[in-house]
Amino acid sequence: MAREARILTALEGTAVPTPRVLGLTDDPSVTDVPLLLMEFVDGEVVARMRSGRPQAVRAA
């Protein structure tokens, strides 16, 4: 999880549309598993695009 956060942070300010990392914790008093909090970025999820599954429509 920390590796993903570092990569996303490194991509901030580039042409790659990535969410901004808002928080990262592996503190067991907060949650039992590591938690990465990111902002919402509108667009397609790559795994869904490759699998051919339709993207869920999100109400505004």
Summary of the structure (lengths in Angstrom):
residues: 60
radius of gyration: 14.0
end to end distance: 29.1
largest distance: 39.0
contacts: 93
relative contact order: 0.19
helix: 27%
strand: 15%
